[in-house]
Amino acid sequence: MLVFVTGGTGTIGTAVVAELLAHDHTVLALARSDASAATLEAAGADVLRGSLTDLDTLRDGATRSDGVISLAFSRDYGSTAALEEGLAEERDAMATLGAALIGTDKPIVTVSGTPWVPGRASTEADPLPAEGPVASRAIAVTQLLALADQGVRASAVRMPRTVHEHGQGGFAGLLTDAARRTGIAGYPGDGEQRWPAVHARDAAVLFRLALESAPAGTAWHAVADEGDRVVDIASVVGRRLGLPVQSVPDDTFGPFGPIFAMDQPASSAHTRQALGWKPTHPALLADLEELQR
């Protein structure tokens, strides 16, 4: 299968491109810079130059391919305005890619987040929240999945708060960045809130499985660790970096502060049973042991 991939040089995207190529798929990857193009070509992918805002380029990539994996997102999380701009770009890109596949029965797999459900671990059957800091992403993903009624085999892989490799990535990575910046390995509140996590290479396997076989209109959970306590995450970060560990204000983490403070475990029992997905790579707390001062 020729697969058009956006976001192919990020933490998840790098692993997804490698996973696809290792299983006899061909990859056409979007690249907005010379450096990204060189990285993708070195990995064995063909390159389509353009950015997430080049909607004509996205449409071309989708129509030329047998399937799409949409991963690209702005990496500017420095302010609420930047986050909202990134979400808007992602929404428009997702709508463009989905529209290009109407009536083709081709697959498109997009990335989403696991939902928050009070008092229990969320499951694949739970709807995405239509309110909150990243509600526009939930709405965009829901609209993409609705294209199942128009001949698009759309599915969503819901990612946990931390997607990691070599101790880097996701919310744990942002917590580590904040620790390096402030000199404190901080956690919001009492630190008892739980974050789900997955290794990037395990997540990549699920993206491939969804591309190959997920029914239209379905959502899947790429969750290996159902919920690590944030105080435990901060404790490993503090020990590895030689920094004190303590509670800090939510705004230490910028626009993600309110999300950081939430208890949000998630289950992947249905995903494992239905798609045969079996995480095999290190769990988050073990992977964080690779952090260097």
C-alpha positions as CSV (number, residue, x, y, z in Angstrom):
1,M,0.0,0.0,0.0
2,L,1.2,3.5,-0.8
3,V,0.6,5.5,2.4
4,F,0.6,9.3,2.6
5,V,1.9,10.4,6.0
6,T,1.9,13.8,7.6
7,G,4.0,14.5,10.6
8,G,6.5,11.8,9.6
9,T,9.5,13.2,11.5
10,G,7.9,13.6,14.9
11,T,8.2,11.2,17.8
12,I,5.2,9.1,16.6
13,G,5.7,9.8,12.9
14,T,9.3,8.6,12.8
15,A,8.2,5.3,14.4
16,V,5.2,5.0,12.1
17,V,7.3,5.5,8.9
18,A,9.7,2.8,10.0
19,E,6.9,0.5,10.9
20,L,5.2,0.9,7.5
21,L,8.3,0.4,5.6
22,A,9.2,-2.7,7.6
23,H,5.9,-4.3,6.6
24,D,6.2,-3.8,2.9
25,H,4.3,-0.5,2.5
26,T,5.5,2.4,0.5
27,V,5.5,5.8,2.2
28,L,4.9,9.3,0.7
29,A,5.7,11.7,3.5
30,L,5.0,15.5,3.8
31,A,8.1,17.5,4.4
32,R,8.1,21.3,5.0
33,S,11.9,21.8,5.3
34,D,15.1,20.5,3.7
35,A,16.1,18.9,7.0
36,S,12.8,17.0,7.3
37,A,13.0,15.9,3.6
38,A,16.6,14.6,4.2
39,T,15.5,12.7,7.3
40,L,12.5,11.1,5.5
41,E,14.5,10.1,2.5
42,A,17.2,8.6,4.7
43,A,14.5,6.5,6.3
44,G,13.4,5.2,2.9
45,A,10.3,7.4,2.3
46,D,9.4,9.4,-0.8
47,V,8.9,13.1,-0.1
48,L,6.1,15.5,-1.0
49,R,7.2,19.1,-0.1
50,G,4.8,21.3,1.6
51,S,3.3,22.2,5.0
52,L,0.2,21.4,6.9
53,T,-1.4,24.6,5.7
54,D,-0.8,23.8,2.0
55,L,-4.2,22.3,1.5
56,D,-3.8,21.7,-2.2
57,T,-0.6,19.7,-1.5
58,L,-2.4,17.6,1.1
59,R,-5.2,16.9,-1.3
60,D,-2.7,15.8,-3.9
61,G,-0.9,13.5,-1.5
62,A,-4.2,11.9,-0.4
63,T,-5.5,11.3,-3.9
64,R,-2.2,9.8,-5.1
65,S,-2.1,7.3,-2.2
66,D,-3.9,4.1,-1.2
67,G,-4.3,5.4,2.4
68,V,-3.4,8.2,4.7
69,I,-2.0,8.5,8.2
70,S,-2.5,12.1,9.6
71,L,0.0,12.9,12.4
72,A,1.2,16.5,11.8
73,F,0.6,19.1,14.5
74,S,2.3,22.3,15.5
75,R,5.0,22.0,18.1
76,D,4.5,25.5,19.4
77,Y,2.9,25.0,22.8
78,G,4.2,28.2,24.3
79,S,0.9,29.9,24.7
80,T,-2.8,29.4,24.5
81,A,-2.9,31.4,21.2
82,A,-0.2,29.2,19.7
83,L,-2.0,26.0,20.8
84,E,-5.3,27.2,19.3
85,E,-3.6,28.2,16.0
86,G,-2.1,24.7,15.8
87,L,-5.4,23.1,16.5
88,A,-7.1,25.1,13.7
89,E,-4.4,24.1,11.2
90,E,-4.8,20.5,12.2
91,R,-8.6,20.7,11.8
92,D,-8.4,22.2,8.3
93,A,-5.8,19.7,7.2
94,M,-7.9,16.8,8.6
95,A,-11.0,18.0,6.8
96,T,-9.1,18.4,3.5
97,L,-7.6,14.9,3.7
98,G,-10.9,13.3,4.5
99,A,-12.8,15.1,1.7
100,A,-10.2,14.0,-0.8
101,L,-11.0,10.3,0.0
102,I,-14.8,10.5,-0.1
103,G,-16.3,7.7,-2.2
104,T,-13.0,5.8,-2.5
105,D,-13.2,3.4,0.5
106,K,-9.6,4.2,1.2
107,P,-8.4,4.2,4.8
108,I,-7.4,7.3,6.7
109,V,-6.1,7.0,10.3
110,T,-5.8,10.2,12.4
111,V,-4.4,10.9,15.8
112,S,-6.5,11.9,18.8
113,G,-6.3,11.8,22.6
114,T,-7.8,9.5,25.1
115,P,-10.9,11.0,26.8
116,W,-11.2,11.8,30.4
117,V,-14.0,10.1,32.4
118,P,-14.5,10.9,36.1
119,G,-13.9,8.0,38.4
120,R,-12.6,5.4,36.0
121,A,-10.3,4.6,33.1
122,S,-11.7,5.7,29.8
123,T,-12.5,3.1,27.1
124,E,-12.7,3.1,23.3
125,A,-16.5,3.4,23.6
126,D,-16.3,6.8,25.4
127,P,-16.9,9.9,23.3
128,L,-14.2,12.6,23.0
129,P,-14.9,15.7,25.0
130,A,-16.6,18.5,23.1
131,E,-15.5,21.1,25.7
132,G,-12.1,22.0,27.1
133,P,-8.7,23.2,25.9
134,V,-8.5,20.8,23.0
135,A,-12.2,20.4,22.2
136,S,-11.7,21.6,18.6
137,R,-9.5,18.5,17.9
138,A,-12.2,16.2,19.3
139,I,-14.8,17.9,17.0
140,A,-12.5,17.5,14.0
141,V,-11.8,13.9,14.7
142,T,-15.5,13.1,15.2
143,Q,-16.3,14.8,11.8
144,L,-13.6,12.7,10.1
145,L,-15.0,9.5,11.6
146,A,-18.5,10.5,10.3
147,L,-17.1,10.2,6.7
148,A,-17.6,6.5,7.1
149,D,-21.1,7.1,5.7
150,Q,-19.5,8.6,2.6
151,G,-17.1,5.9,1.6
152,V,-14.1,6.7,3.7
153,R,-12.6,4.1,6.0
154,A,-11.7,6.6,8.6
155,S,-10.4,5.6,12.1
156,A,-8.8,7.3,15.0
157,V,-5.9,6.1,17.2
158,R,-6.3,7.8,20.5
159,M,-3.0,8.5,22.1
160,P,-2.3,8.8,25.8
161,R,-0.8,11.9,27.4
162,T,2.7,10.6,27.0
163,V,4.1,8.9,23.9
164,H,7.7,8.3,24.7
165,E,11.0,6.9,23.5
166,H,14.4,7.1,25.1
167,G,12.8,9.0,28.0
168,Q,11.6,11.8,25.7
169,G,8.1,12.8,24.4
170,G,4.6,13.7,25.5
171,F,3.5,15.1,28.8
172,A,6.3,13.5,30.6
173,G,8.7,15.2,28.2
174,L,7.0,18.5,28.8
175,L,7.3,17.9,32.6
176,T,11.0,17.2,32.0
177,D,11.4,20.4,30.0
178,A,9.8,22.4,32.8
179,A,12.1,20.7,35.3
180,R,15.2,21.7,33.3
181,R,13.9,25.2,32.9
182,T,12.8,25.8,36.5
183,G,15.3,23.6,38.5
184,I,12.4,21.7,40.1
185,A,10.9,18.4,39.0
186,G,7.4,19.6,39.6
187,Y,4.0,18.0,39.6
188,P,0.6,19.7,39.9
189,G,-1.5,19.2,43.0
190,D,-0.8,16.2,45.1
191,G,0.6,14.3,42.2
192,E,-1.8,11.4,42.6
193,Q,-3.4,12.0,39.2
194,R,-2.7,9.3,36.7
195,W,-1.5,9.6,33.1
196,P,-1.7,6.8,30.5
197,A,1.4,6.2,28.4
198,V,2.8,4.3,25.4
199,H,6.1,3.7,23.8
200,A,6.3,5.3,20.3
201,R,7.2,2.1,18.6
202,D,4.2,0.3,20.1
203,A,1.9,3.1,19.0
204,A,3.3,2.8,15.5
205,V,2.2,-0.8,15.3
206,L,-1.3,0.2,16.2
207,F,-1.4,2.9,13.5
208,R,-0.4,0.2,11.0
209,L,-3.0,-2.3,12.2
210,A,-5.7,0.4,12.0
211,L,-4.6,1.4,8.5
212,E,-4.7,-2.2,7.4
213,S,-7.8,-3.5,9.0
214,A,-9.8,-1.1,11.3
215,P,-13.5,-0.8,10.3
216,A,-14.8,2.6,9.2
217,G,-15.8,5.0,12.0
218,T,-13.9,3.3,14.8
219,A,-11.6,4.6,17.6
220,W,-8.7,2.7,19.2
221,H,-6.6,3.3,22.3
222,A,-2.8,3.2,22.0
223,V,-2.4,2.7,25.8
224,A,0.3,0.5,27.3
225,D,0.4,2.0,30.8
226,E,-3.1,2.5,32.0
227,G,-2.1,5.2,34.5
228,D,1.2,6.2,36.0
229,R,1.0,8.6,39.0
230,V,2.4,12.0,38.1
231,V,4.4,12.1,41.3
232,D,6.1,8.9,40.3
233,I,7.0,10.4,36.9
234,A,8.3,13.5,38.5
235,S,10.3,11.5,41.0
236,V,12.2,9.6,38.3
237,V,12.8,12.9,36.4
238,G,14.1,14.5,39.6
239,R,16.4,11.6,40.4
240,R,17.8,11.4,36.9
241,L,18.3,15.2,36.6
242,G,19.5,15.7,40.2
243,L,16.6,18.1,41.0
244,P,14.3,18.5,43.9
245,V,10.8,17.0,43.5
246,Q,7.8,19.0,44.7
247,S,4.3,20.2,43.9
248,V,4.2,23.3,41.7
249,P,1.4,25.6,40.4
250,D,-0.5,24.3,37.4
251,D,0.6,27.3,35.3
252,T,4.2,26.1,35.4
253,F,3.1,23.9,32.5
254,G,1.6,26.7,30.4
255,P,-1.6,26.1,28.5
256,F,-1.5,22.4,29.4
257,G,-1.7,23.1,33.1
258,P,-5.4,22.3,33.5
259,I,-4.9,19.0,31.6
260,F,-1.8,18.1,33.6
261,A,-3.8,18.4,36.8
262,M,-6.5,15.9,35.7
263,D,-6.7,12.2,36.7
264,Q,-7.1,10.6,33.3
265,P,-6.3,6.8,33.2
266,A,-7.3,4.9,30.0
267,S,-7.8,1.3,29.0
268,S,-6.9,-0.4,25.8
269,A,-8.6,-3.8,26.5
270,H,-10.9,-3.7,23.5
271,T,-8.1,-2.5,21.1
272,R,-5.8,-5.4,22.2
273,Q,-8.6,-8.0,21.8
274,A,-10.1,-6.7,18.5
275,L,-6.9,-5.8,16.6
276,G,-4.4,-8.1,18.3
277,W,-2.2,-5.3,19.5
278,K,0.4,-6.2,22.1
279,P,2.8,-3.6,23.4
280,T,6.3,-5.0,23.9
281,H,8.5,-2.0,24.5
282,P,9.6,-0.4,27.8
283,A,6.9,1.2,30.0
284,L,7.2,4.9,30.8
285,L,8.9,4.8,34.2
286,A,11.5,2.4,32.9
287,D,12.1,4.5,29.7
288,L,12.6,7.6,31.8
289,E,15.7,6.0,33.3
290,E,17.4,6.9,30.0
291,L,17.2,10.6,30.9
292,Q,20.6,12.3,31.1
293,R,21.5,15.5,33.1
